[in-house]
Amino acid sequence: MTTHTGSTHQVHLDLGHIAHDYLFHRKLRLNAFINQQQTDERLKLNMTLKYGNGLVMACGNWSAPMVKFHAPIRGRGWRKKFKKFGFRTFLFDEYLTSKICPRPECNGKLGTFKRVKNPRPYQRQREPRVVCHGLLQCKICKYEQPSGDSKMISKPCVFNRDMAAVLNFRHIVQYYIEHGDIPEVFWRPERRRAAAAAALANAPIADDTPIAATTTRSRGAARSRGAARSRGAARAPRARGAPVVAPIAMDATAESSSAVAASISVRRSNSTSNSQPPSKRTRNGSP
């Protein structure tokens, strides 16, 4: 067995073309791994010197695969690395963090307002100018800026998209530390609906609230009844011409009870007079 004690280049020359390619590929991968480890250790040292040992990291839970024309983004890799460093890491929902104004007293919506030259040369002929999504302006809050004639003019606040998201991250973390929950403006629609339903269910009902007799059926109730019928649920038979009676409050007045009884009797008479036996039809639909 031949032992090579020379340089790496000499080893490549001695082992031939196939071994040269294989070892050179291994060498590149090893160098990339070593450089990545050094960069991570340098980051850990800088963060420890600046913030101390008891560092707590708050990260968004958003993640995405490799995107064309964009550099790779470390998502789970950063979380594992922070855990390895000994930093406590907490995840929170990034919903609307780049669409809400980061000023806590505003909470207005951010929107695009500027068109720039298309950064992709091969698409400039078809679409020379595109919307700039990295620069957003608030639709509510404004700031005062001095003009040339010593007058103050108001202009909308402009934010970088990433900077606005990071400022909202800080606002969410501070609010969670103080109140134990995230701000309501960053709630998802599902949570808003659940909170509204819970508030409606727990709302107190006054004793003097009138309860009207109605036959209006909600869409959800009709859907549930249709599902029950499709599953073969038993349905109570009703004779021809029998009225549909709505539930009435037990503490209704005599006047309202008499009015409902009169309407039921009129409905019964109309349905009885208009009822006709169904005509028999043949298989092809003709009488």
C-alpha positions as CSV (number, residue, x, y, z in Angstrom):
1,M,0.0,0.0,0.0
2,T,1.4,3.3,-1.1
3,T,1.6,6.1,1.5
4,H,1.4,9.7,0.2
5,T,3.1,12.2,2.4
6,G,3.2,15.1,0.0
7,S,0.7,18.0,-0.6
8,T,-2.9,17.4,-1.5
9,H,-2.2,18.4,-5.1
10,Q,0.6,15.7,-5.3
11,V,-1.8,13.2,-3.9
12,H,-4.3,14.0,-6.6
13,L,-1.7,13.6,-9.2
14,D,-0.5,10.3,-7.9
15,L,-4.0,8.7,-7.5
16,G,-5.2,9.5,-11.0
17,H,-8.1,11.4,-12.6
18,I,-11.0,9.5,-10.9
19,A,-9.5,9.7,-7.4
20,H,-8.5,13.3,-8.1
21,D,-12.1,14.3,-8.8
22,Y,-13.4,12.3,-5.8
23,L,-10.9,13.8,-3.4
24,F,-11.3,17.3,-4.7
25,H,-15.1,17.1,-4.2
26,R,-14.6,15.8,-0.7
27,K,-12.1,18.6,0.0
28,L,-14.6,21.3,-1.2
29,R,-17.4,19.8,1.0
30,L,-15.0,19.7,4.0
31,N,-14.0,23.3,3.6
32,A,-17.6,24.4,3.3
33,F,-18.5,22.5,6.5
34,I,-15.6,23.9,8.4
35,N,-16.4,27.5,7.3
36,Q,-20.0,27.1,8.3
37,Q,-19.0,25.8,11.8
38,Q,-16.7,28.7,12.3
39,T,-19.4,31.2,11.3
40,D,-21.9,29.7,13.7
41,E,-19.4,29.7,16.5
42,R,-18.5,33.3,15.8
43,L,-22.2,34.2,15.9
44,K,-22.6,32.4,19.2
45,L,-19.7,34.3,20.7
46,N,-20.9,37.7,19.6
47,M,-24.4,37.1,20.8
48,T,-23.2,35.8,24.2
49,L,-20.9,38.9,24.6
50,K,-23.6,41.3,23.7
51,Y,-26.7,39.8,25.4
52,G,-25.2,37.5,28.1
53,N,-25.7,33.8,28.8
54,G,-29.4,33.8,29.6
55,L,-30.5,34.7,26.1
56,V,-34.0,34.0,25.0
57,M,-34.8,33.9,21.3
58,A,-38.2,34.6,19.7
59,C,-38.6,33.4,16.2
60,G,-41.4,33.2,13.7
61,N,-42.8,29.8,12.7
62,W,-42.8,30.6,9.0
63,S,-40.9,28.3,6.7
64,A,-40.6,27.9,3.0
65,P,-38.7,25.6,0.6
66,M,-36.0,26.7,-1.8
67,V,-37.2,29.6,-4.0
68,K,-35.9,30.3,-7.5
69,F,-33.6,33.3,-7.8
70,H,-33.3,33.6,-4.0
71,A,-30.7,32.6,-1.5
72,P,-31.5,29.6,0.8
73,I,-33.0,30.6,4.1
74,R,-32.2,28.7,7.3
75,G,-35.3,27.9,9.2
76,R,-35.2,24.7,11.3
77,G,-31.5,24.8,11.0
78,W,-31.3,28.0,13.0
79,R,-33.7,26.6,15.7
80,K,-31.6,23.5,16.1
81,K,-28.4,25.6,16.2
82,F,-29.9,27.9,18.9
83,K,-30.9,24.9,20.9
84,K,-27.4,23.5,20.6
85,F,-26.0,26.9,21.7
86,G,-28.1,26.7,24.9
87,F,-30.5,29.6,23.9
88,R,-34.1,29.3,24.8
89,T,-36.2,29.6,21.7
90,F,-39.9,30.4,21.4
91,L,-42.0,30.3,18.2
92,F,-45.0,32.5,17.4
93,D,-47.3,33.1,14.5
94,E,-46.1,35.6,11.9
95,Y,-49.6,36.2,10.6
96,L,-50.0,39.9,9.4
97,T,-46.6,41.0,10.8
98,S,-45.6,42.5,7.5
99,K,-49.1,44.0,6.8
100,I,-49.7,45.9,10.0
101,C,-48.1,49.2,10.9
102,P,-45.4,48.6,13.6
103,R,-46.4,51.7,15.6
104,P,-48.5,50.4,18.5
105,E,-50.7,53.5,18.6
106,C,-51.6,53.1,14.9
107,N,-52.0,49.5,13.9
108,G,-53.0,50.6,10.4
109,K,-52.6,48.5,7.2
110,L,-49.5,48.7,5.1
111,G,-49.7,48.7,1.3
112,T,-47.5,49.1,-1.7
113,F,-47.3,52.4,-3.5
114,K,-44.2,52.4,-5.7
115,R,-43.3,50.9,-9.1
116,V,-39.7,50.3,-9.9
117,K,-37.7,48.9,-12.8
118,N,-38.0,45.2,-13.3
119,P,-35.0,43.6,-11.6
120,R,-35.2,40.6,-13.9
121,P,-33.7,41.5,-17.3
122,Y,-35.3,38.7,-19.3
123,Q,-38.8,40.0,-18.2
124,R,-38.2,43.7,-18.8
125,Q,-39.5,43.6,-22.4
126,R,-42.8,42.1,-21.4
127,E,-43.1,44.0,-18.1
128,P,-40.6,46.9,-17.8
129,R,-41.9,48.2,-14.4
130,V,-43.2,46.1,-11.4
131,V,-44.6,46.9,-8.0
132,C,-42.0,47.2,-5.2
133,H,-43.1,44.9,-2.4
134,G,-40.1,45.6,-0.2
135,L,-41.2,49.2,0.5
136,L,-44.6,49.8,2.2
137,Q,-46.5,52.8,3.5
138,C,-49.1,53.1,6.2
139,K,-52.5,54.2,5.1
140,I,-53.3,56.0,8.4
141,C,-50.3,57.4,10.3
142,K,-48.3,60.4,8.9
143,Y,-45.2,62.3,9.9
144,E,-44.4,66.0,9.6
145,Q,-41.5,67.0,7.4
146,P,-40.2,70.6,6.9
147,S,-40.5,72.0,3.4
148,G,-38.3,74.6,1.6
149,D,-40.5,77.6,2.6
150,S,-40.3,76.8,6.4
151,K,-43.6,75.0,6.4
152,M,-44.4,71.5,7.7
153,I,-46.0,69.0,5.3
154,S,-47.4,65.7,6.3
155,K,-46.4,62.5,4.5
156,P,-47.4,58.9,5.1
157,C,-45.0,56.8,7.1
158,V,-42.8,54.5,5.0
159,F,-41.3,51.2,6.2
160,N,-39.1,48.5,4.9
161,R,-41.0,45.2,4.7
162,D,-38.6,43.2,6.8
163,M,-38.0,46.0,9.3
164,A,-41.8,46.4,9.8
165,A,-42.1,42.6,10.4
166,V,-39.2,42.6,13.0
167,L,-40.7,45.6,14.8
168,N,-44.0,43.7,15.0
169,F,-42.1,40.7,16.4
170,R,-40.8,42.9,19.2
171,H,-44.3,44.3,19.8
172,I,-45.8,40.8,20.0
173,V,-43.1,39.6,22.4
174,Q,-43.5,42.6,24.7
175,Y,-47.3,42.3,24.7
176,Y,-47.1,38.6,25.4
177,I,-44.8,39.1,28.4
178,E,-47.2,41.8,29.9
179,H,-50.6,40.2,29.1
180,G,-49.9,36.5,28.4
181,D,-51.3,36.7,24.9
182,I,-50.6,38.2,21.5
183,P,-52.3,41.4,20.4
184,E,-55.8,41.0,18.9
185,V,-54.8,42.7,15.7
186,F,-52.6,39.7,14.8
187,W,-55.3,37.1,15.5
188,R,-56.2,34.7,12.7
189,P,-59.9,34.7,11.4
190,E,-60.5,31.3,13.0
191,R,-59.6,32.7,16.4
192,R,-61.7,35.8,15.9
193,R,-64.8,33.7,15.0
194,A,-64.2,31.5,18.0
195,A,-63.8,34.5,20.4
196,A,-67.0,36.1,18.9
197,A,-69.0,32.8,19.4
198,A,-67.7,32.4,22.9
199,A,-68.6,36.0,23.8
200,L,-72.1,35.6,22.3
201,A,-72.6,32.3,24.2
202,N,-71.5,33.9,27.5
203,A,-73.5,37.1,27.0
204,P,-76.2,37.6,29.7
205,I,-79.9,37.7,28.5
206,A,-82.2,40.2,30.1
207,D,-85.5,38.9,31.6
208,D,-87.6,41.5,29.7
209,T,-86.2,40.6,26.3
210,P,-89.1,39.6,24.0
211,I,-88.9,36.3,22.2
212,A,-90.7,36.5,18.8
213,A,-92.3,33.5,17.2
214,T,-90.7,32.9,13.8
215,T,-90.4,30.1,11.3
216,T,-87.1,31.4,9.8
217,R,-84.5,28.7,9.7
218,S,-80.8,29.4,9.6
219,R,-78.6,28.1,6.9
220,G,-76.6,26.0,9.3
221,A,-79.7,24.4,10.8
222,A,-81.0,23.5,7.3
223,R,-77.7,22.0,6.4
224,S,-77.6,19.9,9.5
225,R,-81.2,18.7,8.9
226,G,-80.3,17.8,5.3
227,A,-77.3,15.8,6.5
228,A,-79.5,14.0,9.1
229,R,-82.0,13.1,6.4
230,S,-79.3,11.8,4.1
231,R,-78.1,9.5,6.8
232,G,-81.6,8.0,7.1
233,A,-82.7,9.8,10.3
234,A,-86.3,9.2,11.3
235,R,-88.7,12.0,10.4
236,A,-92.0,12.6,12.1
237,P,-95.0,12.3,9.7
238,R,-97.2,15.4,9.2
239,A,-100.7,15.2,7.8
240,R,-101.6,17.2,4.7
241,G,-102.7,20.7,5.6
242,A,-101.2,20.6,9.1
243,P,-99.7,24.0,10.0
244,V,-96.1,24.7,10.9
245,V,-96.2,26.1,14.4
246,A,-93.3,28.0,15.8
247,P,-92.3,27.9,19.5
248,I,-93.8,30.7,21.5
249,A,-92.4,32.1,24.8
250,M,-94.2,30.9,27.9
251,D,-94.5,34.5,29.2
252,A,-96.1,35.9,26.1
253,T,-99.0,38.3,26.5
254,A,-102.6,37.3,25.8
255,E,-102.8,39.6,22.9
256,S,-99.8,38.1,21.1
257,S,-101.1,34.6,21.8
258,S,-104.5,35.4,20.2
259,A,-102.8,36.9,17.2
260,V,-100.6,33.8,16.7
261,A,-103.7,31.6,17.1
262,A,-105.6,33.6,14.5
263,S,-102.7,33.4,12.0
264,I,-102.4,29.6,12.5
265,S,-106.2,29.1,11.9
266,V,-106.0,31.2,8.7
267,R,-103.0,29.2,7.5
268,R,-104.8,25.9,8.2
269,S,-107.9,27.0,6.2
270,N,-105.8,28.2,3.3
271,S,-103.7,25.0,3.2
272,T,-106.8,22.8,3.4
273,S,-108.6,24.6,0.6
274,N,-105.6,24.6,-1.7
275,S,-104.7,21.0,-1.1
276,Q,-105.3,18.7,-4.1
277,P,-104.5,15.0,-4.6
278,P,-101.3,14.4,-6.6
279,S,-101.9,13.3,-10.2
280,K,-100.5,10.0,-11.2
281,R,-97.8,10.1,-13.9
282,T,-96.4,7.5,-16.2
283,R,-92.8,6.5,-16.4
284,N,-92.0,9.0,-19.2
285,G,-93.5,11.9,-17.2
286,S,-96.8,12.3,-19.2
287,P,-100.1,12.3,-17.2
